[in-house]
């Protein structure tokens, strides 16, 4: 638990994160990477030249950094939060060690946004000190448990352990890789790169400054194919069928960023490590702050091909989702089976798509725009997602994506349910260079029924117009048909 923080406290880091992520992909990087933030030493260079040597790694240093961070955060909250939750003592620590672990009722944005972000810092701390994904994930889980026991005097929380200890790694790995993308492959001015990398993943920037390239500063990303784009514009509510409309804003400014990293089809690219493929999305809206933060990556899997026109990957995906349109909020930490592929349907027409389905630990709430509300439901939830992108040459793309989360008693739906679905469409026309114009329509729907409550159906439709800044590889079509 993290106490009753006001949600606006999280808007500043969210804004910095989104804008810095835009720098990760929107910079027009060339095939030959620019100079790195920290020039690799001879030993580090040999580590990635195929001779099997590795850079140093440390468990003790990131563990010490996490303990120090938790101590500073707890004392900061104790001094400035106005809450007694942080009056930690040896007595409270001994009590928390004995348990029991509970399900807390902290504000939705604290439990479902702040805790995963805190966990992402733990994960990146381990990764930036040379640990691999699974080692950093174990450290993240342990760091989350340490916070639950020693960071607050309140009983340790099971839902917070999922959010920080598991979702934190699902979010932290993409942020770690995007920070390295800025530092090692960007053509942005060299003076900007450390700041952007630090904004995306603060531990990466901090440990590069402290230790140079001794540990995890030099990360071999295998030069992935990726698609990225930045939207800046506004949207208008076109459909608002819900019980209460108090406070609904019909017009809103929005900034959002998306990246597909490790797209299938690039010759020589492998998927041996977790998150060698991932999808990342983040959106900020003037109507309700953080509206979308999504990370979904392949944990285990491999690539495949059908003839000369299809390349893809399939395996087990791990994902974190935080959706908060004006009418409801939902968050999931999930594991799914899925696939992502690209098909060259014609000489200049590529179709990219993906589908996944699995189960996760989810939370959902309907309280309109009151993001500090503690009225929400937890439970195991089947979830599914699909996406489709049609790419016509280097001028036009059409995106369609949908997702559904069905929270409640899986075996007994009459005991209560909370079904959330969302459909997103976008048409992007490239004007010149990386500059494009985009239009979108987003449909969000929630249907819920619980014993003793009133059935609720809520729908929101939004039409948007955006300036679009495309990233390194324009619309992201990977062409393996014409080598060289």
N, C-alpha and C positions, 0 to 999 in steps of 0.2 A: 504494500500500500504506500501511497505517497501523500496522503493528506488531501485536504480540500483546496487545492490550488485553483486559482482563477484561470479559465482556459486561455485568456488572452496572453498569459505568460508564455505560451508555447508558440505564438504566432511569429515572434521574431526569429527563433531558430528555424521554424518551418520556412519562412521567407528566404532566409540565408541558404538553407539547404536546397530549395527549389532553384533559385537563381544560380547557385554554384553548379548544380547538376546540369543546368542548361549549358554552362561553359564546358562541361565534359564532352558533350556530343555536338554542340553547335559550332565549336571551333572547327575551321576547315583544315583539318589535319591532312597531311599528304601521306603517300605510301611510305616514304622514308621518314621515320620518326625524328622529331626535333630533339634538341639536347634535353637530357633529363634534369630534374630538379637537383639531384645529387649524382654526380658522375660516378658510375660504378668503378670499384677498384678492380685490379687484375683478377683477384680471387673471385669476386662477384661475377665478373664477366665470364670466367671459366665455368662458373656454376651453371650457366645457361648456354654453354657452347657445345654441350653434349658429352662432356667427359665425366659426368656423374657427380661432380663436386657440388656441394650445397653451401649456401651462406649460413652463418651462425643462427641459432634459434635459442630463445630463452623462455622458460616458464616462470621463473622467479620474478623477473622484471615486470612483465604484464600483471602478474598476480599482485605485486606490490603497488603497481599503479592503480589497479582496481580498488584495492583496500584503501589507498589514499584518497581516491576520488569519492568513494562512498563515505568516508569519514568527513571530508570537506562538505559534501552535499548535505549530509545529515545535520552538521552543525550550522550550515547556512540556512537550511529550512527551520532549524530550531530557533535561530535568531530573527528570521524575517517572515516566516509563514503565519505566525499568530496561532499555530496549532501546537497542542501538547503531545502530538503523536511522535515527536522527535526527542522527547525527554528520555533519552536512552540511558540506562544504568546497567550495572552488572546483574541486578535482580531481573530486569526486563530481558536481558540476553539469556540468562539461565531459564527463565520462563518460556521464551520462544524456542529454545533448544528442546524443551520437553513437549512442545506443541500444545494443542492440536493445530494443524493447518486448516484455515477457514477459506470461505469465499467472501471477499470483501465487497463493499458497495461504494467505493470511491467514485468520483465523477467519471463519466464515460471517457472523456478525452484524456484523463489521467491514466486510467487503466489500459485503454486501447491504443493510445498514441504515445504518451510520454514513456510508459514502461517499455514498449518495443524499441523506442529510440534509445533509451538508457541501455538496453541490452545490446543494441547495435554498437554502442561505444565500447562495451566489454569485448565484443567479437573483434572489432577492428584493432583494439589494443593487442590482442593475441596475434592477429594476422600481421600487424606491422612489426612484430618482433620475431617473425620467421616461422610461426606455427602454421600448420596446414589447416584446412577447413574444419576437420573433425576435432582436432586438438583445440582450436579456438572455440568451437561450439561447446566442448566440455568445460572449458574455462568460463564461457558465458553462463552456462547453467549453474556452475559453482558460484560465480560472482553474483548472480541473481539471488541464490539461496543465502549468500553472505549478507546481502542488503536486507532481505526479509527478516533475518535473525538479528542483525546488529544495527541496521539503519534506522529502525523505528521501534517503538515500544509496543505497538499494536501486534496482535497475533500474526504470524506469517500467513501469506495468502497463496492458495493454490492457483487461482486465476492469474495473479501477478507473476508466478513462477513460469507459467506457460507463456505469458506475454513477453517478459524480459528474457527468460532462459531459452526459449525456443524461437519465438517470433523475432527476438533480437538478432539471432544469427541469420534468419531468412532475410531480414532487412539489412543487416550489417555487411554481409558479403557483397551485394551489389554496390553499396556505398564505398566499400574498400576498393573494389575494382574500378569504379568510376573516378575515384580520387587518383588512382595510378594512371588512368587514361589521360587525365588532365596533366599530370606531372611528366609523363613519359612520351606522349604522342601528340601533344597539342602544339599548334602553331601560335597560340596566344603569346603575348609578350612574357618573357621569362620572369619578370618581376611580379606578374599577376599569379603565376601558377602555384606557388606555395600557399597563397591566401585562398585560392579557389579549392585546392586540394584539402586544405584545413577546414574550410566551410563544409565541404561534402562529408568528410570523415575526419574530425579533429584529431583522433589518435595517430592517423597517418602523418599529418603535418607535424605534430608534436614530436613523435619519435624519429622522424627524419631529421629534425633540427637537433635532437639530443644525441642521436647515435649514428647519423649519416647513413652509409650503406652497409653497416656491419651486420645488421639483422635483416629485417624484411623489407628494406627500402627498395630493393631491386626485385620487382615481381615480373615473372615471365608470363605475359597474358596470351602468348601464342598468336598475337596479331589477329584478333577476331574480326569477322564481318559484322557490322552493326548498322542499325537504323535509329536515328534520333531526330526529334523535332521539338521545337518550342512554339507554343501558342500564346499570343497576347491579344486580348480582345474583350468581347462582352457577350452576354447571352440574355435572352428574354423568355420569361415563362409563358408558354402557350397552352398548357393544360395543367389545371390545378384542382384535381378531384380529391379532396381530403376533408376530414371532419372539422378542422379548425384552421382558419387562415390568418390568425392574429400574428402580425410581424412578418408575414411573407413578403419578400422583396421580389418584384416582378422583373427588375432589371439589375444586372450585376456585372462588374468587371471581373475578368478571370485570367489567370496565368497558369498554364499547365505544361508539363514536360513529360515526354515518353521516350524510352529507349528499349530496343530489342538487341541484345548483345549475344554474339556467338551464333548468328544466323546460319542454318545448315547450308552446305554446298560449297564452302570454301575449300579448295584442295589443300591438304596437309593439316587442316585444323582438326584437333581431336577433342573428345569429351570425356577425358579420363578423370577430371576433377569435378566436385560439386560446383554448380553454378558456372560452368564453362558456357552454358546458355542460361540467360535469364531475361525476363521482361520486367521493366520498372516504370511506374507511373506516379506522378505527383501533381496535384492541382490545388491552387489557392483561389478562393472566391471572396469578393467583397461582401457577399450576402451571409456567409457563415464560416469564414476562415478556411481551415484545411478540409477540403471536400473529398479528396481521394489520395490515398497513399497505398500503393500496391507493389509487391515484389513477389515474383514467382519464378523459380529456377529449377533446373533439372539436377537432382541429387545423385542419381545413379541411372545410367543408360548408355546408349550407343547410337551411332549413326547408321543410316541405311540408304539405299538407292534403288529406284525402279527405272530401268532403261537409262536413256540419256537425258530424260527430261525431269526427273523427280529426285530430290535429295531431302532427307529428313532425319529426325532424331526421335527416339521414343524411350520412355523410362519412367522413373519415379520422380515426381516434382514436389518441392516444398514451397509453401506460399504463405504470405501475410497480406491481408487486405483490411483497409480502413476506408469505409465509404460513409460520407455524411452530407447528402443533399439536405435541403431545408426541411424535409418532412420526416426523415428517420435517420438512424445511424446503425451500421452493422460492421462488425469486425470478425475476422476468422484467422485462425492459425491452423493450417491444413497440410495433409499429405495426400497426393493424388497420383493416379496413373494417367499419362498423357503422351501426346506426340505433337511435334512441330515440323512443318515441311514446306517446301517450295516446289511449284510445278511450272515449268515453262510451257504454257498452253499454246503459244505462237512465238514467232521470232522476237517480237517486242512486247509480249504480254506475259507477265509473271503473276502467279497467284500464290500467295503465302497464307498459311493458315495453321491453326492449332486447336486441339480439343483436349480437355482434361476433366477428370471426375474423381472424387474421393470424399474424404470425411475430415472434419476439423472441429476444434473447440471454438465456439462462436458466442458472440454477444450481440443483442439487437435491442433497439429502443425506438419509440415513436414520438417522444416528447419533442414538440416542434421548436427548433432553433435554440432550445435551452440546453446547450452542450454541457452544462455543469450538472445536469440531472443525474440522479442515481437510480432512476426507475428504468431498469432494463433486465433482460433475461439472459441467462447463460445456459449452454447445453452443447451436446454433440450434434453436429449438423452435417448432413450430406451437402456437398456443393459441386457445382459444375461450371465450366467456362468454355467458350469457344471464341475464336477470332478469325477474321478473313480480311486479307488485303489484296486488292487488284491493282497492279502497277502497269500502266501503259507508257512504255518508253521512259523518258526522263521528264515527262510533263505532267502526268496526272496519276493520282492514286485515290482509291475508294476503300475506306476502312469500315468494317462492321464487327462489333464485339458484343458478346452477351455473357452474363454470369447470373447464377442463381444460388441462393443459400436457403436451406430449409431447416430451421431451428425448431427443436421440440423433441418430444418423445418419439424416437424412431419407430419403436414397435407399437406405440399406442398414441396415435395422432389425436384422439379425443381428449387426451390429458392436457393438450395445449400445443400450439404451433405458432411459428413466426416465419413466414415465407417472404423472402426479399429477392427481387429480380431487377436487373438493370440492362438496358440496351443502349449502346453508343454507336453512332454512325458519323463519319466525317468524309468530306470530299476536299481534296487538296490539289490546287493547280499551281504549278511552278511558273513564276513569271520570268525570273532571270537569276542566274547564279543560285545562291542558297535561299533566295527570297520567294515566298509563295503566299497565296491567299487560301484560306480554308473556311468552310462552313460546316456546321455540325448540328446534329439533333440527338439529345440524350433523354431517354425515357426511364424513369425510376418508379418502382411499384413495391408496395408492401401490403400483405394480407395477414392479419394476426387474429387469433382467438384463444383466450385462456379462460379457465373456469372462474366464474365470479366477475368477469369483465365483459365489456362490450366489444363485439367483433369490429375490427378496424380495417378499412381499405383506404390506402393512400396512394395517389399517383401524381407524379410531377413530370411535365415535359418541358424541355428547354431547347430553344434554337439559338445558335451562336454564330458569330462571324469573327474571324481571327486573322491577324498577320501571322505568318508561319515562317520560322527560320529553320531550314533543314540542316542536318549535320553532314558529316564527312562524306557519306555514301548516298546522298540524295534520298531516294525512296527505299533504299535497302535491298534492291534486287541483286542476288548473288549469281554471277554468270560463270559457270564452270565449263560451258560448252566451247569457249574459244580461248584456250590457254595461251598465255603470252600476249 
